[in-house]
Each structure stands twice: as structure tokens, then as C-alpha cells.
Amino acid sequence: MEWIQRNPKKTIALAALAAIVVVIIVWGASGGSSEARTTPPADESTALAFPTTTPSRSLTALPTPSGTATSISSIVNGFPSAGMGTIGPGLLGSGGANGLPPHSVVIQAGSDGPLLGVGWRIPTADGARQGKDLSYKSSFRHATTAYGKPDYAQLFTRVGPKSSVVWCTVTVDGKVTEREEAHGPWGGVFCQG
């Protein structure tokens, strides 16, 4: 406010500039002048951008393709590989995890009272890759097959005021890779392994 009182000429100039910008934006958003929309262009290069009452050109025949694809692999082989070698079988429909080692993954959680909710995520799982359990049971278990390298799974859970302990584990190929435990009411644990 003080700057406005010390610089009245600059304030008026900025207000005028702001008004001009608003006018230009409103005029541009409304489509400009009405003259430009009703007058067709003089040259034929942009003549099709304006509607006509009858078509000036008609399509007499559809172009014929230079070749016909006989299988999905011939379609995929038509795309360049950008210097990455051959295109893998995952694009042909045989699975995106082809060639990655499978791992048995088990996630578990438990408490001496009800679990207020369990949220889990297994990004490379075969089947469901994330979920939640709001059954308020005292234990949770989910088993699946995952592919690739660790980390395979994440799990989070929390307990209420009447519980004294909560735990979670992630087991990969029979080996416990993560175990967390919390004590006291309102405890929460996060496992990733």
C-alpha cells in the first residue's frame, strides 16, 4: 500500500496494462473478430478449414495397404527396436515376467487384539498386486508368486487401544526377509522385504 502512495504514475501504468491484458484474453477466448470467421481464405491451402454447403472433393477409392500382416509377430517385427536388439516375447502376449525367476512370497500380520486394517502391495505378483483387509481379525496372511529381484512386498497394519503387541513378516522362498514388532496401544508396523 505504501508503494502505491509513493509511485502513483507506476500504479496507474500497471493498472492500465492489466486492463489491456484482460481485454486481450477475453477477446481471444471469444474467438477474435467475427469478420475473420465468416470470410474464407483467399488461397486453397486452408480452404478445408472452413465449412462448405457441399463437398468440393470426394473420395473415389480407398488406398490399398502395401502388405497384410499374417500374425501378431509380423506386426511387432515391423516396429523398430531402437537399437535394443530383438523385441522380447512379452510383447507377443506370452507374459511380461518371462525369464525372471519366480519367488514364493508370504506376507503376514498379527496381534493380540483386532488389526484395524492391513494394507499391502506386491508390485511383481502373479495376480492381485495390492489390497487391504478391513475384517478386524487378529491375524492376516497372503501368499503369492512374485518375479524379479527384491524388494518383493510391503505391508502396513495398526492396532487399537486394547492391543499390546502387533507384528508383521515378509517371507521369500521360505526365508523371513523382514520382521517388525511394536508394543503398546495404537501400535503400527511396516514391513518391506
Backbone as JSON, one array per atom type, in Angstrom:
{
  "sequence": "MEWIQRNPKKTIALAALAAIVVVIIVWGASGGSSEARTTPPADESTALAFPTTTPSRSLTALPTPSGTATSISSIVNGFPSAGMGTIGPGLLGSGGANGLPPHSVVIQAGSDGPLLGVGWRIPTADGARQGKDLSYKSSFRHATTAYGKPDYAQLFTRVGPKSSVVWCTVTVDGKVTEREEAHGPWGGVFCQG",
  "N": [[0.83, -1.18, 0.0], [1.96, 1.17, 0.74], [3.83, 1.5, -1.27], [2.21, 2.04, -3.47], [1.22, 4.6, -2.81], [3.6, 6.06, -2.9], [4.34, 5.79, -5.56], [2.43, 6.84, -7.73], [2.18, 7.17, -10.56], [3.37, 4.88, -11.67], [1.67, 3.01, -10.6], [-0.76, 3.58, -11.91], [0.02, 3.03, -14.54], [0.58, 0.26, -14.38], [-1.97, -0.69, -13.71], [-3.39, 0.01, -16.01], [-2.06, -1.56, -17.91], [-2.71, -4.11, -16.94], [-5.48, -4.06, -17.39], [-5.54, -3.97, -20.19], [-4.39, -6.44, -20.82], [-6.35, -8.19, -19.78], [-8.52, -7.54, -21.48], [-7.48, -8.4, -23.95], [-7.21, -11.15, -23.47], [-9.91, -11.92, -23.0], [-11.03, -11.21, -25.48], [-9.59, -12.89, -27.19], [-10.39, -15.39, -26.21], [-13.03, -15.41, -26.9], [-12.97, -15.84, -29.58], [-11.97, -13.96, -31.31], [-12.3, -11.45, -33.89], [-15.49, -11.22, -35.51], [-15.5, -11.01, -38.24], [-13.3, -12.44, -39.27], [-14.08, -15.07, -39.0], [-16.16, -15.54, -40.77], [-15.26, -15.04, -43.33], [-13.9, -16.79, -45.95], [-10.58, -18.11, -46.6], [-8.24, -16.7, -49.0], [-6.48, -18.31, -50.46], [-6.17, -21.8, -51.5], [-4.93, -23.49, -49.71], [-5.75, -23.61, -47.06], [-8.42, -24.01, -47.28], [-10.1, -26.14, -46.58], [-10.51, -25.84, -43.91], [-12.72, -24.38, -43.39], [-16.24, -24.57, -43.19], [-18.32, -25.88, -45.79], [-21.19, -25.82, -47.97], [-21.59, -27.9, -49.77], [-19.59, -30.76, -50.46], [-16.33, -30.22, -51.82], [-14.54, -32.0, -52.82], [-14.38, -35.51, -53.48], [-13.95, -38.82, -52.18], [-12.78, -41.31, -54.09], [-11.68, -43.89, -54.14], [-10.48, -46.22, -51.74], [-7.22, -46.25, -50.34], [-4.94, -48.93, -50.97], [-3.39, -51.22, -48.76], [0.18, -51.67, -48.38], [1.06, -54.13, -47.62], [-0.06, -57.12, -45.97], [-0.58, -58.06, -42.65], [0.13, -61.19, -41.25], [0.3, -62.35, -38.79], [0.57, -61.72, -35.23], [3.24, -61.56, -34.52], [4.47, -60.75, -36.9], [3.5, -58.19, -37.12], [4.59, -56.95, -34.83], [7.29, -57.27, -35.42], [7.55, -55.42, -37.4], [7.96, -53.0, -36.2], [10.5, -50.67, -35.26], [13.36, -51.54, -33.25], [14.86, -49.72, -31.9], [17.63, -50.0, -31.6], [17.87, -51.87, -29.58], [18.11, -54.56, -29.95], [16.36, -57.64, -30.52], [12.8, -57.71, -30.21], [11.29, -58.65, -27.24], [9.53, -61.66, -26.08], [7.45, -60.89, -24.43], [5.94, -58.81, -25.52], [4.57, -60.13, -27.43], [2.58, -61.44, -26.2], [3.12, -63.53, -24.44], [3.69, -63.11, -21.83], [4.87, -60.75, -19.44], [6.73, -61.28, -17.47], [8.46, -63.11, -18.32], [11.31, -65.09, -18.17], [12.25, -64.03, -15.78], [13.15, -64.95, -12.47], [10.91, -66.93, -10.51], [9.45, -66.34, -7.26], [8.35, -67.48, -4.11], [6.2, -65.71, -2.13], [5.18, -64.66, 1.04], [3.14, -62.76, 3.07], [2.5, -61.65, 6.34], [0.59, -60.7, 9.23], [-0.1, -59.94, 12.67], [-1.75, -59.82, 15.92], [-2.49, -59.33, 19.44], [-4.98, -58.42, 19.68], [-7.68, -57.01, 17.7], [-6.74, -56.29, 14.3], [-6.71, -53.12, 12.96], [-6.75, -52.6, 10.33], [-5.25, -53.72, 7.31], [-2.9, -52.95, 4.95], [-1.48, -53.79, 1.85], [1.11, -54.46, -0.6], [2.39, -55.9, -3.51], [4.32, -55.53, -5.98], [5.26, -57.07, -8.23], [3.69, -59.31, -8.37], [2.01, -62.37, -9.22], [-1.1, -62.15, -10.17], [-3.3, -60.54, -7.86], [-1.99, -57.38, -6.99], [-2.01, -55.5, -5.02], [-3.75, -54.59, -2.0], [-6.28, -54.48, 0.62], [-7.28, -55.23, 3.95], [-9.99, -55.15, 5.91], [-11.18, -56.59, 7.93], [-10.92, -56.76, 10.67], [-9.82, -58.85, 12.09], [-7.58, -60.84, 14.16], [-5.38, -61.74, 12.85], [-3.56, -61.88, 9.72], [-2.9, -63.12, 6.46], [-1.27, -63.53, 3.38], [-0.45, -65.12, 0.39], [1.59, -65.5, -2.51], [3.02, -65.63, -5.86], [5.89, -63.99, -6.87], [7.96, -62.07, -9.14], [11.35, -61.46, -10.28], [13.77, -59.23, -8.8], [14.5, -58.44, -5.27], [13.02, -55.56, -3.7], [10.21, -57.42, -2.69], [7.69, -57.21, -1.42], [5.35, -55.21, 0.5], [3.88, -54.27, 3.61], [1.51, -52.88, 5.82], [0.18, -52.29, 9.0], [-2.05, -51.55, 11.78], [-2.98, -51.32, 15.23], [-5.59, -51.14, 17.77], [-6.65, -49.41, 20.85], [-6.84, -51.42, 22.79], [-4.99, -53.37, 22.35], [-1.77, -54.91, 22.83], [0.47, -55.71, 21.45], [1.79, -55.86, 18.13], [2.67, -57.35, 15.03], [4.56, -58.01, 12.01], [5.52, -59.91, 9.1], [7.62, -60.68, 6.29], [8.07, -63.21, 4.06], [10.23, -64.78, 1.86], [10.64, -67.23, -0.46], [10.63, -69.16, 1.61], [12.3, -68.04, 3.52], [12.55, -65.72, 6.13], [12.52, -62.42, 5.4], [11.99, -59.97, 6.44], [10.98, -58.65, 9.54], [8.94, -57.06, 11.83], [7.99, -55.52, 14.91], [5.76, -54.07, 17.25], [4.99, -52.57, 20.39], [2.39, -51.86, 22.73], [-0.6, -49.78, 23.03], [-2.38, -48.66, 20.11], [-0.37, -49.32, 18.31], [1.72, -49.59, 15.39], [3.0, -51.18, 12.45], [5.38, -51.57, 9.79], [6.39, -53.49, 7.13], [8.85, -54.44, 4.8], [10.15, -56.38, 2.35]],
  "CA": [[0.0, 0.0, 0.0], [2.86, 2.31, 0.82], [4.45, 1.65, -2.59], [1.21, 2.69, -4.33], [1.19, 6.01, -2.47], [4.85, 6.7, -3.31], [4.5, 5.69, -7.02], [1.1, 6.85, -8.33], [2.25, 7.01, -12.02], [3.63, 3.47, -11.95], [0.46, 2.28, -10.24], [-1.73, 3.78, -12.99], [0.52, 2.32, -15.71], [0.38, -1.17, -14.16], [-3.41, -0.96, -13.78], [-3.78, 0.08, -17.42], [-1.5, -2.74, -18.55], [-3.52, -5.24, -16.52], [-6.76, -3.96, -18.08], [-5.32, -4.33, -21.6], [-4.18, -7.89, -20.86], [-7.66, -8.81, -19.58], [-9.29, -7.34, -22.71], [-6.92, -9.27, -24.99], [-7.55, -12.53, -23.13], [-11.35, -12.11, -23.22], [-11.27, -11.13, -26.92], [-9.04, -14.1, -27.79], [-11.19, -16.54, -25.8], [-14.32, -15.39, -27.59], [-12.8, -16.2, -30.98], [-11.46, -12.84, -32.11], [-13.32, -10.68, -34.59], [-16.47, -12.03, -36.23], [-15.17, -10.93, -39.66], [-12.35, -13.48, -39.63], [-14.71, -16.38, -39.01], [-17.1, -15.69, -41.87], [-14.6, -14.86, -44.61], [-12.98, -17.89, -46.24], [-9.28, -17.65, -47.03], [-8.09, -16.48, -50.43], [-5.8, -19.42, -51.11], [-6.8, -23.09, -51.27], [-4.17, -24.31, -48.77], [-6.51, -23.78, -45.82], [-9.84, -23.93, -47.62], [-10.86, -27.18, -45.92], [-10.73, -25.5, -42.51], [-13.98, -23.66, -43.3], [-17.33, -25.42, -43.65], [-18.97, -25.57, -47.06], [-22.51, -26.43, -48.05], [-21.42, -29.18, -50.46], [-18.17, -31.11, -50.52], [-15.67, -29.84, -53.06], [-13.8, -33.17, -53.29], [-14.94, -36.76, -52.98], [-13.03, -39.93, -52.14], [-13.25, -42.27, -55.09], [-11.23, -45.24, -53.81], [-9.65, -46.3, -50.56], [-5.88, -46.72, -50.67], [-4.69, -50.32, -50.6], [-2.18, -51.34, -47.95], [1.32, -52.22, -49.11], [1.21, -55.53, -47.23], [-1.0, -57.52, -44.94], [0.04, -58.8, -41.55], [-0.46, -62.52, -41.11], [0.32, -62.75, -37.38], [0.98, -60.66, -34.32], [4.7, -61.43, -34.55], [4.88, -59.97, -38.07], [3.19, -56.79, -36.82], [5.58, -56.47, -33.88], [8.59, -57.2, -36.1], [7.56, -54.25, -38.25], [8.37, -51.84, -35.43], [11.95, -50.64, -35.0], [13.71, -51.87, -31.87], [15.65, -48.61, -31.38], [18.97, -50.45, -31.25], [17.86, -52.71, -28.38], [18.08, -55.97, -30.33], [15.05, -58.14, -30.9], [11.72, -57.42, -29.27], [11.07, -59.83, -26.43], [8.26, -62.37, -26.22], [6.39, -60.27, -23.62], [5.08, -58.02, -26.39], [3.79, -61.03, -28.26], [1.48, -61.99, -25.42], [3.47, -64.71, -23.66], [3.92, -62.73, -20.44], [5.89, -59.75, -19.22], [7.7, -61.74, -16.48], [9.18, -64.21, -18.94], [12.74, -65.06, -17.96], [12.58, -63.61, -14.42], [12.95, -66.08, -11.56], [9.74, -66.83, -9.62], [9.71, -66.45, -5.82], [7.19, -67.64, -3.25], [6.15, -64.59, -1.19], [4.11, -64.74, 2.03], [3.12, -61.64, 4.0], [1.65, -61.96, 7.49], [0.5, -59.73, 10.32], [-0.89, -60.47, 13.76], [-1.83, -59.02, 17.13], [-3.28, -59.94, 20.5], [-6.31, -57.84, 19.52], [-8.02, -56.87, 16.28], [-6.0, -55.4, 13.42], [-7.66, -52.1, 12.49], [-6.7, -52.63, 8.88], [-3.98, -54.14, 6.74], [-2.69, -52.56, 3.56], [-0.32, -54.49, 1.32], [1.46, -54.22, -2.0], [3.41, -56.78, -4.07], [4.27, -55.0, -7.35], [5.53, -58.03, -9.31], [2.95, -60.52, -8.05], [1.17, -63.05, -10.19], [-2.44, -61.97, -9.62], [-3.52, -59.26, -7.18], [-0.72, -56.73, -6.66], [-2.19, -54.68, -3.83], [-5.06, -54.8, -1.4], [-6.46, -54.1, 2.02], [-8.14, -56.12, 4.72], [-10.65, -54.4, 6.98], [-12.03, -57.56, 8.63], [-10.69, -56.58, 12.1], [-9.38, -60.11, 12.7], [-6.31, -60.67, 14.85], [-4.27, -62.18, 12.01], [-3.7, -61.7, 8.27], [-1.9, -63.85, 5.69], [-1.47, -63.52, 1.92], [0.66, -65.81, -0.29], [1.54, -65.37, -3.96], [4.3, -65.77, -6.54], [6.39, -62.72, -7.41], [9.07, -62.27, -10.06], [12.38, -60.44, -10.32], [14.68, -59.04, -7.67], [13.86, -57.79, -4.13], [12.05, -55.86, -2.66], [9.05, -58.06, -3.28], [6.4, -56.95, -0.79], [5.2, -54.22, 1.58], [2.68, -54.48, 4.4], [1.36, -51.96, 6.94], [-1.02, -52.51, 9.82], [-2.14, -50.79, 13.02], [-3.93, -51.89, 16.19], [-6.33, -50.16, 18.56], [-6.23, -49.11, 22.23], [-6.89, -52.59, 23.68], [-3.94, -54.31, 21.96], [-0.47, -54.61, 23.43], [1.56, -56.07, 20.53], [1.44, -56.08, 16.72], [3.86, -57.78, 14.3], [4.4, -58.37, 10.6], [6.67, -60.59, 8.5], [7.65, -60.96, 4.86], [8.84, -64.42, 3.83], [10.5, -65.0, 0.44], [11.21, -68.57, -0.69], [10.79, -69.85, 2.89], [13.22, -67.33, 4.41], [12.0, -64.45, 6.62], [13.39, -61.31, 4.97], [11.66, -58.76, 7.22], [10.08, -58.86, 10.67], [8.82, -55.88, 12.68], [7.08, -55.71, 16.04], [5.54, -52.87, 18.05], [4.3, -52.85, 21.65], [1.59, -50.78, 23.27], [-1.84, -49.46, 22.31], [-2.29, -47.89, 18.87], [0.88, -49.65, 17.64], [1.7, -49.79, 13.95], [4.22, -51.75, 11.9], [5.56, -51.57, 8.35], [7.38, -54.47, 6.69], [9.2, -54.43, 3.38], [11.23, -57.34, 2.15]],
  "C": [[0.87, 1.25, 0.0], [3.5, 2.58, -0.54], [3.51, 2.37, -3.55], [1.16, 4.19, -4.07], [2.45, 6.74, -2.92], [5.01, 6.72, -4.84], [3.16, 5.7, -7.73], [1.15, 6.65, -9.86], [2.49, 5.55, -12.39], [2.4, 2.62, -11.64], [-0.57, 2.37, -11.35], [-1.28, 3.01, -14.23], [0.32, 0.81, -15.56], [-1.09, -1.55, -14.23], [-3.89, -0.94, -15.22], [-3.28, -1.14, -18.18], [-2.31, -3.99, -18.2], [-4.87, -5.24, -17.23], [-6.62, -4.37, -19.55], [-5.14, -5.84, -21.73], [-5.5, -8.62, -20.7], [-8.51, -8.7, -20.84], [-8.8, -8.27, -23.81], [-7.28, -10.73, -24.72], [-9.02, -12.82, -23.4], [-11.65, -12.1, -24.71], [-10.77, -12.4, -27.61], [-9.86, -15.33, -27.44], [-12.53, -16.57, -26.51], [-14.19, -15.66, -29.08], [-12.32, -15.07, -31.84], [-12.6, -12.11, -32.79], [-14.25, -11.61, -35.35], [-16.2, -12.02, -37.72], [-14.29, -12.1, -40.09], [-13.0, -14.85, -39.72], [-15.62, -16.58, -40.22], [-16.45, -15.58, -43.24], [-13.66, -16.02, -44.88], [-11.65, -17.35, -46.74], [-9.19, -17.53, -48.55], [-7.42, -17.65, -51.13], [-6.47, -20.74, -50.74], [-6.09, -23.94, -50.23], [-4.93, -24.54, -47.48], [-8.01, -23.77, -46.08], [-10.67, -24.99, -46.9], [-11.12, -26.89, -44.45], [-12.04, -24.77, -42.31], [-15.1, -24.53, -43.84], [-17.91, -24.92, -44.98], [-20.32, -26.26, -47.08], [-22.45, -27.77, -48.77], [-19.94, -29.51, -50.52], [-17.56, -30.74, -51.86], [-14.88, -31.0, -53.65], [-14.49, -34.42, -52.76], [-13.88, -37.84, -53.07], [-13.56, -40.99, -53.09], [-12.84, -43.69, -54.77], [-10.37, -45.19, -52.56], [-8.26, -46.78, -50.97], [-5.68, -48.15, -50.21], [-3.41, -50.39, -49.79], [-1.07, -52.0, -48.76], [1.56, -53.68, -48.76], [0.21, -55.85, -46.16], [-0.28, -58.34, -43.9], [-0.65, -60.13, -41.39], [-0.47, -63.0, -39.67], [0.75, -61.56, -36.53], [2.49, -60.46, -34.39], [5.16, -60.63, -35.77], [4.55, -58.49, -37.87], [4.25, -56.21, -35.9], [6.94, -56.34, -34.55], [8.67, -56.01, -37.04], [7.98, -52.98, -37.53], [9.87, -51.85, -35.21], [12.22, -50.92, -33.52], [14.59, -50.82, -31.23], [17.02, -49.06, -30.89], [19.03, -51.36, -30.05], [17.83, -54.19, -28.73], [16.67, -56.38, -30.7], [14.04, -57.79, -29.82], [11.36, -58.7, -28.55], [9.7, -60.43, -26.57], [7.13, -61.76, -25.4], [5.44, -59.44, -24.45], [4.22, -58.88, -27.28], [2.69, -61.71, -27.49], [1.84, -63.19, -24.57], [3.86, -64.35, -22.23], [5.07, -61.77, -20.28], [6.96, -60.19, -18.23], [8.53, -62.89, -17.03], [10.68, -64.06, -18.7], [13.15, -64.6, -16.57], [12.31, -64.76, -13.47], [11.72, -65.88, -10.67], [10.16, -67.02, -8.16], [8.39, -66.6, -5.09], [7.24, -66.55, -2.19], [4.94, -64.76, -0.27], [4.24, -63.52, 2.93], [2.12, -61.96, 5.1], [1.67, -60.82, 8.48], [-0.36, -60.34, 11.42], [-0.82, -59.57, 14.98], [-2.59, -59.8, 18.19], [-4.7, -59.37, 20.52], [-6.61, -57.69, 18.03], [-7.08, -55.92, 15.54], [-6.99, -54.4, 12.84], [-7.7, -52.02, 10.97], [-5.31, -53.03, 8.43], [-3.95, -53.65, 5.3], [-1.43, -53.23, 3.04], [-0.14, -54.23, -0.16], [2.58, -55.18, -2.4], [3.46, -56.46, -5.57], [4.48, -56.01, -8.47], [4.79, -59.34, -9.1], [2.22, -61.08, -9.27], [-0.25, -62.98, -9.63], [-2.56, -60.6, -8.98], [-2.2, -58.67, -6.71], [-0.81, -55.8, -5.47], [-3.57, -54.94, -3.27], [-5.11, -54.3, 0.02], [-7.43, -55.06, 2.65], [-8.68, -55.33, 5.88], [-11.56, -55.32, 7.8], [-11.9, -57.48, 10.15], [-10.39, -57.91, 12.81], [-8.03, -59.87, 13.38], [-5.12, -61.17, 14.03], [-4.62, -61.99, 10.53], [-2.58, -62.48, 7.6], [-2.27, -63.79, 4.21], [-0.23, -64.15, 1.29], [0.47, -65.68, -1.79], [2.92, -65.7, -4.55], [4.66, -64.42, -7.13], [7.62, -63.01, -8.25], [10.09, -61.15, -9.93], [13.22, -60.41, -9.07], [13.94, -58.37, -6.51], [13.83, -56.28, -4.34], [10.75, -56.36, -3.29], [7.72, -57.57, -2.71], [6.5, -55.87, 0.28], [3.89, -54.51, 2.3], [2.68, -53.46, 5.54], [0.09, -52.32, 7.69], [-0.91, -51.73, 11.12], [-3.18, -51.47, 13.92], [-4.56, -50.76, 17.01], [-5.84, -50.04, 19.99], [-6.19, -50.32, 23.15], [-5.84, -53.63, 23.34], [-2.63, -53.92, 22.6], [0.7, -54.95, 22.51], [0.99, -56.25, 19.12], [2.73, -56.43, 16.0], [3.53, -58.02, 12.83], [5.67, -59.07, 10.12], [6.48, -60.66, 6.98], [8.57, -62.16, 4.69], [8.99, -64.62, 2.33], [11.23, -66.33, 0.31], [11.53, -69.27, 0.63], [11.7, -69.15, 3.88], [12.58, -65.99, 4.83], [12.98, -63.34, 6.26], [13.12, -60.03, 5.74], [10.71, -59.16, 8.34], [10.12, -57.6, 11.52], [7.8, -56.17, 13.77], [6.97, -54.39, 16.8], [4.72, -53.25, 19.27], [3.54, -51.61, 22.11], [0.33, -50.52, 22.46], [-1.55, -48.56, 21.11], [-0.97, -48.15, 18.12], [0.68, -49.85, 16.15], [3.03, -50.33, 13.47], [4.19, -51.67, 10.37], [6.67, -52.56, 8.01], [7.61, -54.34, 5.2], [10.36, -55.4, 3.19], [11.02, -58.18, 0.92]]
}
